[in-house]
Amino acid sequence: MSADIKRSVSLYSYQDSYYEGKLDLEGCLAETSKTGATGVELLAEEMIKQFPNPILTEEFQEQWKGWLAKYNLTPTCYDAFLENRIFDNRTLSLGEQIEMMCRDLRMASILGFSCIRTLVSTPIEVIEGSLEYAEQVGVKIGLEVHAPFSLNSTWAQGYMDKLDKPGSKYKYFGWIPDLGIFCKRVPDVLREKCRQAGAKEECIKVVDDAFEERVAKGFVKIEYSQDLGQANMNYRNANGQAVLLDKLKDMGAGPADIEYLMSSYTYSWSDPQDLIDNIDRIVHTHAKFYNMHEDFTETAVAIPEVVEAYKKAGYTGYLSSEYEGGEHLRAFQEVPDVHQVALHQEALRRAIEG
C-alpha cells in the first residue's frame, strides 16, 4: 500500500510568539508556509478574537481563504474544546454538549477543515450524538490519543465498542494519535527545568532509569473507565509511580525531584505497530515534539520509527508539528517556537522522504 504523508503545523506551536504579540494569526500562517509545510491546524478559540462570532462573517471567511491561497496552505484539523463545565453549579447536559460539538463541526466546515480534534475527556455519548451532523457537514470527529492513553488498549476498545458500527455516520469517527505516546525518553527540557528548580542528579537518574526500564519491558496500558482521574492514577501506579515515590522520599527528595517524577508519567511509549493496526481509523496526527536539536534529532519522540510505521501502513494524511517544549522554558528563557518548528518540519521531511 502506497503512503502519501504530508506535513502540517498546529498553530498551537506558536502560542508564545502569538501571546507576546510577535505574530498575529496571519503571521503564524506565514511562518507555517516558510517551513515547507502545506497544511495548517487551527485552535480557533486561541487565535480568533471574539470566537466564534467572526467565523460566521463573510468578511473573515474571505480573509481566511485569502490567507490560505497566499501561503499555499490546506486546512487540516480544527482543534475543538468541549467546555462542558462553563457554569459553576452544573455540568452541561448531554444535549448542550452535543450542541457545542455540532457548533465546532459547523465552524470547521465553514473554514474548510475535514476533521476536528476532540479531547479524551469527551464522553462517548457526545461523540455518538454528533456523528449524524458530522456526516451532514462532511467533517470527521477525531478523538485525540494523548499520553497516557494509547491505541490497542481497553480504553480505545471502549470507544470502538460503541462507535465501530455499521452505517455511514460511524465512518465520521476516528483517532488522532499524539506522538507523545511514542516517547523513548523523558524530554530534556523538563529535566533542565527541574534541575534549575533544585532537582538532584541522583533523583533524576532514578526517574530516568525507571522510564527506560518501562520502555524496555513495555508500559502497562491505561484501562477503560468513565472516571479518567482514577484510571490515570491506576495507570501510574501500575507503572511503578508509588514505589518510585517512596524511593525518592527515602533519598531525601525535594519538591523539584517529586515534580520530575510525577511529570515523567505524562509521557509514555507504545509500539508503533499500534499505528499500523489502527490505520483505517486514523484521521490526522499530532506530531508532538518537545525539543529539537540542530542535527534534527528530537529529545524524546522516536520520529524515524513512527514515520516508518506510517509508511508501512500506507498512511494518507498529515503529520502536524505540535511544539510543547515551551511550557518548560518560558519561566527562565525566551521560547524559540518558530525555530523549533522549522527544525521539526525538516526532521519530518527527512523521515518521510528518506
C-alpha positions in Angstrom: 0.0 0.0 0.0 1.4 3.3 -1.0 1.7 6.1 1.6 1.0 9.8 1.0 2.3 11.5 4.1 2.1 15.3 4.1 3.3 17.9 6.6 1.2 20.3 8.6 1.8 22.7 11.6 -0.5 23.2 14.5 -0.7 26.9 15.3 -0.6 25.8 19.0 3.2 25.6 18.4 3.4 29.4 18.0 1.4 30.2 21.2 4.3 32.1 22.9 5.0 34.3 19.8 1.3 34.9 19.5 0.8 35.7 23.1 3.8 38.1 23.2 2.5 39.9 20.1 5.4 38.8 17.8 3.0 37.0 15.5 -0.7 37.5 14.7 -2.8 34.9 13.0 -1.6 35.8 9.5 2.0 35.8 10.9 1.5 32.3 12.2 0.3 31.2 8.7 3.3 32.9 7.1 5.8 31.1 9.4 4.0 27.8 8.7 4.5 28.3 5.0 8.2 29.1 5.4 8.8 25.6 6.9 7.6 23.9 3.7 4.5 22.5 5.4 1.4 22.5 3.2 -1.2 22.1 5.9 -2.3 24.1 8.9 -4.1 23.1 12.1 -6.0 25.8 13.9 -7.0 26.4 17.5 -9.8 28.9 16.8 -10.6 29.7 20.4 -7.0 30.7 20.9 -6.3 32.7 17.8 -9.6 34.2 16.6 -10.6 37.1 18.8 -14.2 37.1 20.0 -14.6 33.5 18.9 -16.8 32.1 17.4 -18.5 35.3 16.0 -16.0 36.3 13.4 -16.1 32.8 11.7 -19.8 33.4 10.8 -19.0 36.7 8.9 -18.3 36.8 5.2 -15.5 39.2 5.8 -13.5 36.8 8.0 -14.3 33.8 5.7 -12.9 35.7 2.7 -9.9 36.8 4.6 -9.2 33.3 5.8 -9.5 31.9 2.2 -7.2 34.7 1.0 -4.5 33.8 3.6 -4.7 30.1 2.7 -4.2 30.9 -1.0 -1.5 33.4 -0.3 0.6 30.9 1.8 -0.4 27.8 -0.2 -1.9 26.1 2.8 -4.6 23.5 3.3 -6.8 23.3 6.4 -6.0 20.0 8.1 -7.6 19.9 11.6 -9.7 22.2 13.7 -9.0 21.8 17.4 -12.2 21.8 19.4 -12.6 22.0 23.2 -15.8 20.6 24.8 -16.2 23.1 27.6 -18.8 21.2 29.5 -18.2 23.0 32.8 -18.7 26.6 31.9 -21.1 27.0 34.8 -20.1 26.9 38.4 -23.1 25.0 39.6 -23.6 22.3 37.0 -22.1 20.3 34.1 -23.7 20.9 30.7 -26.5 18.4 29.8 -25.9 15.8 27.1 -28.0 17.9 24.7 -26.0 21.0 25.4 -22.7 19.2 24.9 -23.8 17.8 21.6 -24.9 21.3 20.6 -21.4 22.6 21.4 -19.8 19.8 19.4 -22.1 20.5 16.4 -21.2 24.2 16.7 -17.5 23.3 16.3 -18.3 20.9 13.4 -20.0 23.8 11.7 -17.1 26.2 12.3 -14.7 23.6 11.0 -16.8 23.1 7.9 -17.0 26.8 7.2 -13.2 27.2 7.4 -12.6 24.2 5.1 -11.4 21.6 7.7 -12.0 17.9 7.1 -11.8 16.9 10.7 -11.9 18.3 14.3 -9.9 17.2 17.3 -11.8 16.5 20.4 -10.2 15.7 23.8 -10.0 12.3 25.6 -12.4 13.7 28.2 -15.2 13.9 25.6 -18.0 11.4 26.6 -18.7 8.7 24.1 -22.4 9.7 24.1 -21.5 13.2 22.9 -19.4 11.9 20.0 -22.1 9.4 19.0 -24.8 12.1 19.3 -22.8 14.4 17.0 -22.0 11.9 14.2 -25.1 12.4 12.2 -24.3 16.2 12.0 -20.7 15.4 11.2 -21.9 13.4 8.3 -24.1 16.2 7.1 -21.2 18.8 7.1 -18.6 16.3 5.9 -16.2 16.8 8.9 -14.8 13.8 10.9 -14.6 13.7 14.6 -11.1 12.7 15.7 -10.5 11.6 19.3 -7.0 12.6 20.4 -5.0 9.7 21.7 -2.8 11.6 24.1 -0.4 10.1 26.7 -1.0 8.3 28.9 -3.8 6.9 26.7 -3.0 4.5 23.9 -4.3 2.6 21.0 -4.7 -1.2 21.3 -5.9 -0.8 24.9 -9.1 -1.4 26.7 -9.5 2.4 26.8 -9.5 2.6 23.0 -11.7 -0.6 22.8 -14.3 1.1 25.0 -14.8 3.7 22.3 -14.7 1.2 19.5 -17.3 -1.0 21.1 -19.7 2.0 21.0 -18.6 3.7 17.8 -17.4 1.0 15.4 -20.8 0.1 14.0 -22.4 -0.3 10.5 -23.8 2.9 9.0 -22.2 5.8 7.1 -22.2 8.2 10.1 -19.9 5.9 12.0 -17.3 6.5 9.4 -17.0 10.0 10.7 -15.3 8.9 14.0 -11.6 8.2 14.1 -8.4 8.6 16.1 -5.9 11.4 16.2 -2.7 9.9 17.7 -0.5 12.3 19.6 3.2 11.4 19.3 3.7 11.9 23.0 2.7 8.3 23.2 5.9 7.4 21.4 8.5 8.8 23.8 11.6 6.7 24.4 13.0 9.2 26.9 11.8 12.0 29.2 12.1 15.3 27.4 15.4 17.1 28.3 13.7 20.4 28.6 11.6 19.0 31.5 14.8 17.7 33.1 16.5 21.0 32.8 13.6 22.9 34.3 13.6 20.6 37.3 17.3 20.9 37.6 17.0 24.7 37.8 14.4 24.3 40.4 16.7 22.2 42.5 16.3 18.6 41.5 19.2 16.4 42.5 21.1 14.4 39.9 20.8 11.1 41.8 17.0 11.5 41.9 16.8 12.5 38.2 18.8 9.3 37.4 16.4 7.1 39.3 13.5 8.5 37.4 15.3 8.3 34.0 16.4 4.7 34.6 12.8 3.7 35.6 11.4 5.3 32.4 14.0 3.5 30.3 13.0 0.2 32.0 9.3 0.8 31.3 10.2 1.4 27.6 12.2 -1.8 27.5 9.6 -4.0 29.1 6.5 -2.2 27.8 4.2 0.1 29.6 1.1 -1.2 31.4 -1.6 0.4 29.3 -4.3 2.5 30.8 -7.7 0.8 31.3 -11.0 2.0 30.1 -13.1 3.8 32.7 -15.6 6.6 32.9 -13.6 8.1 35.7 -10.5 9.4 33.9 -8.8 10.6 37.1 -9.0 7.2 38.7 -7.9 5.5 35.5 -4.9 7.8 35.3 -3.9 7.1 38.9 -4.3 3.3 38.4 -2.1 3.6 35.3 0.6 5.5 37.1 0.8 3.0 40.0 0.6 0.0 37.7 3.8 1.5 36.1 5.5 1.9 39.4 4.9 5.5 40.4 4.1 4.8 44.1 7.1 2.6 44.5 9.4 5.3 42.9 7.9 8.0 45.1 8.7 6.1 48.2 12.3 5.5 46.9 12.8 9.2 46.2 11.5 10.2 49.6 13.9 7.8 51.2 16.7 9.6 49.2 15.6 13.0 50.7 13.8 14.2 47.5 12.6 17.8 47.4 9.7 19.4 45.5 11.6 19.6 42.2 12.6 15.9 42.4 8.9 15.0 43.1 7.8 17.2 40.2 10.2 15.4 37.9 8.9 12.0 38.9 5.3 13.0 38.6 5.8 14.7 35.2 7.6 11.8 33.8 4.3 9.9 33.9 2.8 12.3 31.4 4.9 10.6 28.7 4.7 7.1 27.5 5.9 4.6 25.0 3.7 2.5 22.7 4.8 0.1 20.0 4.5 1.8 16.6 2.7 -1.3 15.4 -0.4 0.2 17.1 -0.5 2.8 14.3 -0.4 0.1 11.7 -3.2 -1.9 13.4 -5.5 1.2 13.5 -4.5 3.0 10.3 -8.0 2.8 8.8 -9.4 4.9 11.7 -6.6 7.5 11.9 -7.9 10.8 10.5 -5.0 13.1 11.5 -1.8 13.0 13.6 -0.4 15.4 16.2 3.3 15.2 15.6 4.1 16.2 19.2 7.7 17.3 20.0 9.4 18.8 22.9 12.9 19.9 21.9 14.6 19.7 18.5 18.4 19.8 18.3 20.3 21.4 15.4 21.1 18.0 13.9 17.3 17.4 13.5 17.1 14.9 16.3 14.3 15.1 18.9 14.9 14.7 22.6 12.2 12.2 23.4 9.9 11.2 20.4 11.1 8.4 18.2 10.4 10.2 14.9 12.0 7.8 12.4 10.3 4.7 13.9 6.9 6.4 13.9 7.2 7.7 10.4 8.4 4.3 9.2 5.2 2.7 10.7 3.1 5.3 8.9 4.8 4.4 5.6 4.4 0.7 6.2 0.7 1.2 6.9 0.1 3.3 3.8 -1.0 6.4 5.7 -2.5 9.1 3.6 -2.7 12.2 5.7 -0.9 14.8 7.6 1.7 14.8 10.4 1.1 18.1 12.2 4.0 19.6 14.2 2.9 20.4 17.7 5.6 22.0 19.8 5.1 21.6 23.6 8.5 22.3 24.9 7.8 25.9 25.6 5.9 25.2 28.7 9.2 24.0 30.3 11.2 27.0 29.1 9.1 30.1 29.4 9.8 30.6 33.1 13.5 31.2 32.5 14.1 32.0 28.8 12.5 33.1 25.6 10.7 30.3 23.8 12.2 29.6 20.4 9.0 28.3 18.9 9.5 29.5 15.3 12.9 27.9 15.1 11.9 24.8 16.8 9.0 24.2 14.4 11.3 24.8 11.4 13.8 22.2 12.8 10.9 19.7 13.4 9.5 20.2 9.9 12.9 19.4 8.4 13.2 16.3 10.6 9.8 15.2 9.4 10.7 15.9 5.8 13.9 13.8 6.1 12.0 10.9 7.7 9.2 11.0 5.1 11.4 11.2 2.1 14.2 9.1 3.4 
